[in-house]
Amino acid sequence: MHNEELRKDNGFNDIVHYTSCIVHYSLMNCRFCHTPLSHVFIDLFNSPASNSFLTAAQLNEPETFYPLKVFTCPTCYLVQVDEYKKSDAIFDSDYVYFSSFSTSWLAHSKRYVDAMTERFGLNANSQVIEVASNDGYLLQYFVEKGVPVLGIEPTANTAAAAIAKGIPSITRFFGTELARELADQRTRRDDARADLLLGNNVLAHVPDIVDFVAGMAIALKPTGVITMEFPHLLQLVENNQFDTIYHEHFSYLSFTTVRQIFAAQGLTLFDVEELPTHGGSLRIYARHDADETKPVLPSVEAMLQKEAHTGLTTMAYYEGFQQRALQVKLDLLNFLIEQKRAGKRVAAYGAAAKGNTLLNYCGVKSDLIDFVVDANPAKQDKFLPASHIPVVAEATLKERQPDYVLILPWNLREEITRQLAYITEWGGQFVVPIPEVKVL
């Protein structure tokens, strides 16, 4: 039945119902094992893309909102959101996330470079390739050691920043197509494939995770090593980190599931480490199945057992997460309204993607939070998507002296509280929202 016929026969409400039914019955299949998905892990409702910051001129223009509903696969336990907004529209030339603005992240990256150089004997004859190399935040430390590098970064503005640092970079998305091009470049003298192929916080960002991992297998030398870092799904659930869910993150990953995805492409995970970054991450180490020079370490079985004992490989583990997120929403709104009634001023720090998820799910606007401070000039003088809270430089914080500063990137809590310790001079206090709303 056409919409015009519906309008005549049943009224506008029936049209809405008819349209919603189309959406409701349009099933998504698991992006790894293709199982039809019906179990909703959490629904954060409609939201704009988390890094779609607005200029003043855009405030009066319509914004595009996308569903932010997350499903759990009952077969492989991959937690995932549909590709409502295409990755090439998210990671475009206006991308505003530059890794080098976090001093703690730079320190983490330098420690990684030191450790990998020593562990795998990297030198001037090695090839290091980083996927999602951003502004060269990490590869710069390999360059300092004289190790040849190549960055692969789809966002032109961050890649340009890396090139300016002397880091060779390809401005493209990574997958099997690009991997084959790199593999085809090899000659008897020059093998463009990687001795170390790394990616930090990228595995969750790719819509076609199968093609991505298959590409890594192609781009890796026979005795090469892959390392990937990604937020651990176990930590997300255990610590109520629902704000780490946004459209850039297509997948939410456990070690158990990632092991299956890599195994399907002939890659063996031989080591795993737990890291404190991003609220709790994993660093995995992978090699070709045929490479027997790197035995599988006990850490692999230990992590599999840890996840199994937690219940992560049962569907029951994923129940009740919606209610836990709702409690944070209610508590944050209560806190902000109480301060507004009391004549107190609240600002935020860190215009992070997780902050936009939190604010938009909670329905917070600029009437409850005056402004958000961010060190990244690419975000300053813009406005957060949907909430329209202005993003300003740190000087505004000192000038306006709010009573409370809500730390949106709570994973950088220690770095931020040290940096802004001076707010106590005027009686200011810090607030964190996750895993629960708390005044520090």
C-alpha positions in Angstrom: 0.0 0.0 0.0 1.4 3.4 -1.0 1.8 6.2 1.6 -0.8 8.3 -0.1 -3.4 5.5 0.2 -2.5 5.1 3.8 -3.0 8.8 4.4 -6.5 8.7 2.9 -7.6 5.4 4.5 -6.1 5.3 7.9 -4.6 8.7 8.7 -1.2 10.0 9.5 -0.7 7.8 12.5 -1.0 4.7 10.4 1.7 6.0 8.1 4.0 6.4 11.0 3.2 2.9 12.3 3.7 1.4 8.8 7.1 3.1 8.5 8.2 2.0 12.0 7.3 -1.5 11.2 9.7 -1.5 8.2 12.5 -0.4 10.5 11.5 -2.9 13.2 11.5 -5.9 10.9 14.7 -5.0 9.0 17.1 -7.4 10.6 20.8 -6.9 10.9 23.2 -9.8 10.6 26.4 -10.3 12.6 29.2 -8.6 10.7 31.5 -11.6 11.5 29.4 -14.8 11.5 26.3 -13.5 9.8 23.8 -14.7 12.4 20.6 -12.7 12.4 20.6 -10.3 15.4 17.6 -9.7 17.6 19.1 -9.3 21.2 19.4 -5.6 22.0 22.3 -5.0 24.4 21.5 -1.4 24.9 19.5 1.3 23.0 20.9 4.8 23.4 18.3 6.1 21.0 18.9 8.5 18.1 22.0 10.6 18.2 24.2 12.6 15.8 27.7 11.3 15.0 29.8 11.9 18.1 32.4 14.0 16.4 30.1 16.1 14.1 30.9 19.4 15.8 29.0 22.4 14.6 30.0 25.9 13.7 27.9 28.9 14.9 26.4 29.2 11.4 25.2 25.5 11.6 23.3 25.9 14.8 20.1 26.9 13.0 20.4 24.1 10.4 18.9 20.7 10.8 21.1 18.0 12.3 21.0 14.4 11.2 20.4 11.8 13.9 21.2 8.1 13.6 19.9 5.2 15.7 22.4 4.1 18.4 21.1 0.6 19.1 23.6 -2.1 20.0 23.1 -5.9 19.5 24.7 -9.0 20.9 25.4 -11.9 18.6 24.2 -15.2 20.3 26.7 -17.2 18.2 30.1 -15.4 18.4 29.2 -12.8 21.1 30.3 -9.9 19.0 28.6 -6.8 20.3 27.9 -4.4 17.5 26.0 -1.4 16.1 24.8 -1.2 12.6 26.6 1.0 10.1 23.9 3.7 10.2 26.4 6.3 9.2 29.1 5.2 6.7 32.6 5.2 7.9 33.9 7.4 5.0 31.4 10.1 6.2 32.6 9.8 9.8 36.4 9.7 9.1 36.5 12.6 6.6 38.8 15.6 6.1 37.1 17.5 9.0 37.8 14.8 11.5 38.6 16.5 14.8 40.4 13.9 16.9 44.1 14.4 17.1 45.9 11.8 19.3 48.8 14.1 20.3 46.7 16.3 22.5 46.8 13.8 25.4 50.1 13.8 27.2 49.2 10.5 28.9 48.5 8.9 25.6 51.8 10.1 24.2 53.6 8.6 27.2 51.7 5.3 26.7 52.7 5.3 23.0 56.4 5.9 23.8 56.4 3.0 26.3 54.9 0.8 23.6 57.6 1.7 21.1 60.4 1.1 23.6 58.9 -2.3 24.5 58.3 -3.5 20.9 61.7 -2.4 19.7 63.4 -4.4 22.4 61.1 -7.5 22.3 61.1 -8.0 18.6 64.6 -6.6 17.7 63.3 -3.9 15.4 66.0 -1.9 13.6 66.9 0.1 10.5 66.1 -3.1 8.4 62.6 -3.5 9.8 59.3 -2.2 8.5 56.7 -0.9 11.0 53.2 -0.1 9.6 50.5 1.5 11.7 46.9 1.4 10.7 44.9 4.5 11.8 48.2 6.4 12.5 46.4 9.7 13.1 48.8 12.6 13.5 51.9 10.5 13.9 51.5 10.4 17.7 53.2 6.9 17.9 55.3 6.4 14.8 57.3 9.5 15.6 59.0 7.5 18.4 60.0 4.7 16.0 61.4 7.4 13.6 63.5 8.7 16.5 65.0 5.2 16.8 65.8 5.0 13.1 63.1 2.3 12.4 61.4 2.7 9.0 57.7 3.4 9.3 54.5 3.8 7.2 51.3 5.3 8.5 47.9 4.5 7.0 45.3 7.1 7.9 42.0 7.9 6.1 41.5 11.4 7.6 43.4 13.9 5.5 43.9 16.5 8.1 45.5 14.2 10.7 47.6 12.5 8.0 48.8 15.9 7.0 50.0 16.6 10.5 51.9 13.3 10.5 53.5 14.0 7.1 54.6 17.4 8.5 56.5 15.4 11.2 58.4 13.5 8.6 56.2 10.3 8.8 55.3 8.7 5.4 51.6 8.3 5.3 49.0 6.9 3.0 45.6 8.7 3.2 43.3 5.7 2.6 41.1 3.2 4.5 42.9 -0.1 5.2 41.6 -3.4 4.0 42.5 -6.3 1.6 42.7 -4.0 -1.4 45.4 -1.7 0.1 47.1 -4.7 1.7 47.5 -6.4 -1.7 49.0 -3.3 -3.1 51.6 -3.2 -0.3 52.3 -6.9 -0.8 52.7 -6.5 -4.5 55.4 -3.9 -4.0 57.8 -6.3 -2.6 60.8 -7.4 -4.5 63.8 -9.5 -3.6 65.4 -6.5 -2.1 62.5 -4.5 -0.7 59.6 -6.1 1.1 56.9 -3.5 1.8 55.1 -5.8 4.2 55.3 -5.3 7.9 57.6 -6.8 10.5 55.3 -5.1 13.0 51.8 -4.2 12.0 49.9 -2.2 14.7 46.6 -0.5 15.3 45.5 1.2 18.5 41.8 1.8 18.9 41.0 1.0 15.3 39.7 -2.6 15.3 36.4 -1.5 16.8 36.1 1.4 14.3 35.9 -0.7 11.1 32.5 -1.7 9.7 34.0 -4.7 7.7 36.1 -6.3 10.4 36.6 -9.5 8.4 38.1 -7.6 5.4 40.2 -5.5 7.8 41.7 -8.6 9.6 42.2 -10.4 6.2 44.1 -7.3 5.0 46.4 -7.5 8.0 47.2 -11.1 7.2 48.2 -10.1 3.7 50.3 -7.1 4.8 52.3 -9.1 7.4 55.6 -10.7 6.6 55.8 -14.5 7.3 57.5 -13.9 10.7 55.9 -10.6 11.4 53.8 -9.6 14.4 50.5 -7.8 14.7 49.6 -5.9 17.8 46.1 -4.4 18.3 44.8 -2.4 21.3 41.1 -2.0 21.9 38.7 -1.3 24.8 37.8 -4.6 26.5 34.1 -5.4 26.4 34.4 -7.0 29.8 35.4 -3.6 31.3 32.6 -1.8 29.4 30.0 -4.1 31.0 31.6 -4.4 34.5 32.2 -0.6 34.8 29.0 0.7 33.1 31.0 2.4 30.3 28.0 2.8 28.1 29.2 6.2 27.0 32.0 4.5 25.0 29.3 3.4 22.6 29.0 5.7 19.5 28.7 5.5 15.8 32.5 5.4 15.2 32.6 2.2 17.2 31.0 -0.5 15.1 32.1 -3.4 17.3 32.7 -4.0 21.1 35.2 -6.6 21.5 36.1 -9.5 23.8 39.3 -11.5 23.6 37.2 -14.7 22.9 35.5 -13.1 19.9 38.6 -11.4 18.5 40.4 -14.8 18.6 37.7 -16.3 16.4 37.9 -13.4 13.9 41.7 -13.7 13.6 41.6 -17.5 13.4 39.3 -17.3 10.4 42.0 -15.4 8.6 44.9 -17.8 9.5 46.2 -15.7 12.4 47.0 -17.0 15.8 46.9 -14.9 19.0 50.0 -15.8 21.0 49.9 -13.2 23.8 47.6 -10.7 25.4 48.0 -8.0 28.0 45.5 -6.0 30.0 46.1 -2.2 29.9 44.6 0.7 31.9 44.0 2.9 28.9 40.4 3.9 27.8 38.9 2.5 31.0 40.5 -0.9 30.5 41.9 -2.2 27.2 43.5 -5.3 25.8 46.7 -5.5 23.7 46.7 -8.6 21.6 49.7 -10.1 19.7 49.1 -12.1 16.5 51.2 -14.1 14.0 50.6 -16.3 11.0 49.4 -19.8 11.9 52.5 -21.2 10.1 55.0 -19.1 12.1 56.1 -21.4 14.9 58.9 -19.1 16.2 56.4 -17.5 18.6 54.8 -20.0 20.9 51.3 -19.3 22.4 51.9 -18.0 25.9 49.8 -19.0 29.0 48.3 -15.5 29.0 46.0 -16.5 26.1 44.3 -19.4 28.0 44.2 -17.3 31.1 42.2 -14.5 29.3 39.9 -17.0 27.7 39.2 -18.5 31.2 38.7 -15.1 32.7 36.1 -14.1 30.2 34.4 -17.5 30.5 34.3 -17.3 34.3 32.8 -13.8 34.1 30.0 -15.2 32.0 30.9 -13.2 28.9 30.2 -16.2 26.7 26.6 -16.5 27.8 23.7 -14.3 26.7 22.6 -13.8 30.3 25.7 -11.6 30.8 24.3 -8.9 28.6 21.0 -8.5 30.4 20.3 -5.5 32.5 22.8 -3.1 31.0 20.1 -0.7 29.8 18.9 -0.2 33.4 22.4 0.6 34.6 22.8 3.3 32.0 19.4 4.7 32.9 20.5 5.1 36.5 23.5 7.2 35.5 21.1 9.3 33.3 18.8 10.0 36.2 21.6 10.7 38.7 23.4 13.1 36.3 20.2 15.0 35.5 19.3 15.2 39.2 22.8 16.6 40.0 22.7 19.2 37.2 19.2 20.3 38.1 20.1 20.6 41.8 23.1 22.9 40.9 21.0 25.0 38.6 18.3 25.5 41.3 21.1 26.4 43.8 22.5 29.0 41.5 25.7 27.0 40.9 27.6 26.9 37.6 28.7 23.7 35.9 31.2 23.4 33.1 32.7 20.3 31.5 36.1 19.3 30.4 37.0 17.3 27.3 34.9 17.5 24.2 35.3 13.7 23.7 33.1 11.4 21.7 32.1 9.5 24.9 31.0 12.9 26.4 28.7 13.5 23.4 27.2 10.0 23.9 26.6 10.7 27.6 25.1 14.2 27.1 22.8 13.2 24.2 21.5 10.1 25.9 20.8 12.1 29.1 19.2 15.0 27.1 21.6 17.6 28.5 21.7 20.9 26.8 23.6 24.2 27.2 21.1 25.4 29.8 22.5 22.9 32.3 26.2 22.9 31.3 27.6 26.4 30.4 30.6 25.3 28.3 33.1 22.5 27.7 36.9 23.1 27.7 39.1 21.3 25.2 42.8 21.7 24.4 42.3 20.8 20.7 42.0 24.0 18.6 40.1 22.1 15.9 37.2 21.8 18.4 37.4 25.2 20.0 34.9 27.9 18.9 32.5 25.1 17.8 29.5 23.5 19.5 28.8 19.9 20.6 26.4 18.1 18.3 22.8 18.1 19.5 23.5 19.6 23.0 24.9 22.8 21.3 27.2 23.4 24.3 30.1 25.7 23.2 33.6 24.4 23.1 36.2 26.9 24.5 39.8 27.1 25.4 41.1 26.7 28.9 41.4 30.4 29.5 37.6 30.6 29.7 37.6 28.1 32.6 39.9 30.4 34.6 37.9 33.5 33.7 34.4 32.2 34.6 35.4 29.9 37.5 32.6 27.4 37.5 31.6 25.6 40.8 31.9 22.2 39.2 33.8 20.7 36.3 32.3 17.5 34.8 35.1 15.4 33.4 33.7 13.8 30.3 36.8 11.7 29.2 36.8 10.0 32.7 39.5 7.7 31.5 41.9 10.7 31.6 40.7 11.6 35.1 44.1 11.7 36.7 45.7 13.7 33.9 42.9 16.2 33.9 42.6 16.7 37.7 46.3 17.3 37.8 46.2 19.8 35.0 43.2 21.7 36.4 44.1 21.4 40.1 43.9 25.2 40.3 40.1 25.1 40.3 40.2 24.4 44.0 41.5 28.0 44.5 38.0 29.3 43.9 36.3 26.3 45.6 35.7 24.4 42.3 35.1 20.6 42.4 35.5 17.8 39.9 32.7 15.4 39.0 32.9 12.1 37.1 29.9 10.4 35.5 31.1 6.8 35.1 30.7 4.2 36.5 28.4 6.4 38.6 28.0 10.1 39.1 30.4 11.2 41.8 31.8 14.5 43.1 35.5 14.0 43.8 
